[in-house]
Amino acid sequence: MRMLVILLIALLPAGSAMAQRLGMSITESSMGDYDADVNQALRAGIEFASLTVFWDEAEQNGTYAADPDWPAIANSYYPGKGLGLVLSLPVIDTVTDRRPENLRALPFDDPQVLARFEPYLRAVLERLQDTDLVAISIGNEVDGVLQTAQEWQEFARFFAGARLRVKALRPQTPVGFTTTWGGMQGPYALAANAASDALFINYYPLDAGYHVIAPTDISNQLDRMIALAGDKPVFLTETGYPSGGCGSSEAMQKEYLQQLFAALESRRAEIPLVELVWLHDVGDQATDYYGQYYGESNPCFLSYLRTLGLRSFDNHDKPAFEWLVNR
């Protein structure tokens, strides 16, 4: 199923006053049964799911013509599962500009870009009329494309206008865009978040060569995020730890999850949403696709991607997932 599905479950212990919602990106196992995969995640008490709808795939010649029409499919599926939805509209996705091709030469703040974005937005939201939207992200790891101060300023102006249009349709839904944790600490991302409802941050403890960092520093990293956010909440929109990447193991993956949950326990108000990546490891075909998409052949990067799942590709629990279910 070509959509990113994030399943969110309650982190809230009994008697606590505020819930933290934990997300899990649902990658399919080798069984090829998505509903069965969702049911695996439901073992952990799921409340919310998520959907990604790429603009350049959903629009044909200026008209919404998504095929498959994932928002309509999601609207018919997730409410029946008792799941809300986190919606991603990534006009930028990591290293790729996902606007329709005839818009990519324009600066993001060109009026034509926002004018074309609005009907795409409306078409998606109309198809999700029965779905409870938990959050909307307009851009995924945008720091992979935006480099200069001017590019960030142009995107920030576009985002402010796009957010207003979302709020006119779904006024209670938090709206933001994701960056990597490294990108958020750069010179431009925080200012570009002036209009956002929360800082949407993707965090993976890796060094520049994609070797894992020991899972012992998560509390310090979360405190730095909270300090940077000021009076805004932090949405930890992606975090994960490979079980077989360079320098890692299944035991370290489980330890990362334990350290993360322990750190989140005292930070419920500041970090109300967390997404874990992924439910299942990915197979050879998906690993090759991601390597090509990101233009990265580093074996440590590929092994990190391949083993991010909390369950194996052949549909077995890893220790981290067993701990998550039984926590």
Secondary structure, 3 states (H helix, E strand, C coil): CCCCCEEEEECCCCCCCCCCEEEEECCCCCCCCHHHHHHHHHCCCEEEEEEECCHHHHEECCEECCCCCHHHHHHHHCHHHCCEEEEECCCEECCEECCCHHHCCCCCCCHHHHHHHHHHHHHHHHHCCCCCEEEEECCECHHHCCCCHHHHHHHHHHHHHHHHHHHHHCCCCCEECEEEHHHHCCCCHHHHCCCCCCEEEEECCECCCCCECCCCCHHHHHHHHHHHHCCCCEEEEEECCCCCCCCCCHHHHHHHHHHHHHHHHCCCCCCCEEEEECCECCCHHHHHHHHHHHCCCCHHHHHHHHCCCCECCCCCECHHHHHHHHC
